[in-house]
Amino acid sequence: MNKVKKYIKKPIQIEAIQYLSTNLLEVQKFIGDFPYKYLPQENILLITTLEGDHIVRHGDFVIKGIYGEFYPCKPDIFNASYTEVEEDNSISNQ
């Protein structure tokens, strides 16, 4: 019988940008050729993920995953989960 164990998530350094409606070109450059749509009438992005299209609204973060995929993250979850890394520091993938 398998016993319940405790685990700690490995630290992973990611790249992200916050979509602020005024920085659409920067966000588009960050996403590059990855599939997405911009809906100007609603001022949102639709990013295609493995789970389908996800909406990126003003204030949401766009995260580049470890496999080069992109996905949105709400600011409160992002701020609770991530700490900004200084340029001369790095976190190792263990």
C-alpha contacts under 8 A as a table, 3 or more apart, distances in Angstrom:
res1	aa1	res2	aa2	distance
10	K	93	N	6.82
10	K	94	Q	6.30
11	P	91	I	6.85
11	P	92	S	7.17
11	P	93	N	6.17
11	P	94	Q	7.33
12	I	91	I	6.87
12	I	92	S	7.19
12	I	93	N	5.73
13	Q	90	S	7.44
13	Q	91	I	6.09
13	Q	92	S	7.71
13	Q	93	N	7.74
14	I	63	I	7.04
14	I	64	K	6.32
14	I	65	G	6.49
14	I	66	I	7.14
15	E	63	I	5.99
15	E	64	K	5.44
15	E	65	G	7.69
16	A	61	F	6.41
16	A	62	V	5.42
16	A	63	I	4.33
16	A	64	K	6.04
17	I	27	V	6.76
17	I	30	F	7.80
17	I	61	F	5.50
17	I	62	V	5.41
17	I	63	I	6.80
18	Q	27	V	7.88
18	Q	59	G	6.04
18	Q	60	D	5.74
18	Q	61	F	4.14
18	Q	62	V	6.18
19	Y	22	T	7.79
19	Y	23	N	6.45
19	Y	24	L	6.92
19	Y	27	V	6.59
19	Y	56	V	7.56
19	Y	57	R	7.14
19	Y	58	H	5.54
19	Y	59	G	5.40
19	Y	60	D	5.68
19	Y	61	F	5.94
19	Y	62	V	7.09
20	L	23	N	5.84
20	L	24	L	7.53
20	L	58	H	4.95
20	L	59	G	5.28
20	L	60	D	7.71
21	S	24	L	5.83
21	S	43	N	6.88
21	S	58	H	5.59
21	S	59	G	7.98
23	N	26	E	5.37
23	N	27	V	6.38
24	L	27	V	5.12
24	L	28	Q	6.07
25	L	28	Q	5.03
25	L	29	K	6.08
26	E	29	K	5.08
26	E	30	F	6.16
27	V	30	F	5.00
27	V	31	I	6.19
27	V	62	V	7.86
28	Q	31	I	5.13
28	Q	32	G	5.97
29	K	32	G	5.04
31	I	34	F	5.75
31	I	70	F	7.20
34	F	48	T	7.95
34	F	69	E	7.60
34	F	70	F	7.60
35	P	47	I	6.38
35	P	48	T	5.58
36	Y	45	L	6.81
36	Y	46	L	5.35
36	Y	47	I	4.33
36	Y	48	T	5.66
37	K	45	L	5.62
37	K	46	L	5.05
37	K	47	I	6.62
38	Y	43	N	7.35
38	Y	44	I	6.06
38	Y	45	L	4.52
38	Y	46	L	6.39
39	L	42	E	5.68
39	L	43	N	5.74
39	L	44	I	5.47
39	L	45	L	6.12
39	L	46	L	7.73
40	P	43	N	4.60
40	P	44	I	6.75
43	N	57	R	7.34
43	N	58	H	7.73
44	I	55	I	6.68
44	I	56	V	5.64
44	I	57	R	5.11
44	I	58	H	7.16
45	L	55	I	5.78
45	L	56	V	4.98
45	L	57	R	6.87
46	L	53	D	5.74
46	L	54	H	5.38
46	L	55	I	4.71
46	L	56	V	6.18
47	I	53	D	5.36
47	I	54	H	5.26
47	I	55	I	6.51
47	I	56	V	7.29
47	I	70	F	7.24
47	I	71	Y	6.60
47	I	72	P	7.68
48	T	51	E	7.88
48	T	52	G	5.61
48	T	53	D	4.36
48	T	54	H	6.40
48	T	70	F	7.96
48	T	71	Y	7.88
49	T	52	G	5.07
49	T	53	D	5.88
49	T	54	H	7.00
49	T	69	E	7.32
49	T	70	F	6.95
49	T	71	Y	6.52
54	H	71	Y	7.28
54	H	72	P	6.95
55	I	72	P	7.19
56	V	60	D	5.91
56	V	61	F	7.61
56	V	62	V	7.49
56	V	72	P	5.81
56	V	73	C	7.98
57	R	60	D	5.57
59	G	74	K	7.49
59	G	75	P	6.53
60	D	72	P	6.47
60	D	73	C	5.73
60	D	74	K	4.87
60	D	75	P	5.50
61	F	72	P	5.58
61	F	73	C	5.10
61	F	74	K	6.32
61	F	75	P	6.40
61	F	78	F	7.26
62	V	70	F	6.58
62	V	71	Y	5.68
62	V	72	P	4.57
62	V	73	C	6.34
63	I	70	F	5.47
63	I	71	Y	5.43
63	I	72	P	6.11
63	I	73	C	7.11
64	K	68	G	5.88
64	K	69	E	5.64
64	K	70	F	4.56
64	K	71	Y	6.80
65	G	68	G	5.33
65	G	69	E	5.08
65	G	70	F	5.88
65	G	71	Y	7.55
66	I	69	E	7.18
73	C	77	I	6.75
73	C	78	F	6.06
74	K	77	I	5.53
74	K	78	F	6.09
75	P	78	F	4.95
75	P	79	N	5.97
76	D	79	N	5.26
76	D	80	A	6.18
77	I	80	A	5.11
77	I	81	S	6.05
78	F	81	S	5.16
78	F	82	Y	5.77
79	N	82	Y	5.55
79	N	83	T	7.10
85	V	89	N	6.29
85	V	90	S	6.75
86	E	89	N	5.32
86	E	90	S	7.67
87	E	90	S	7.67
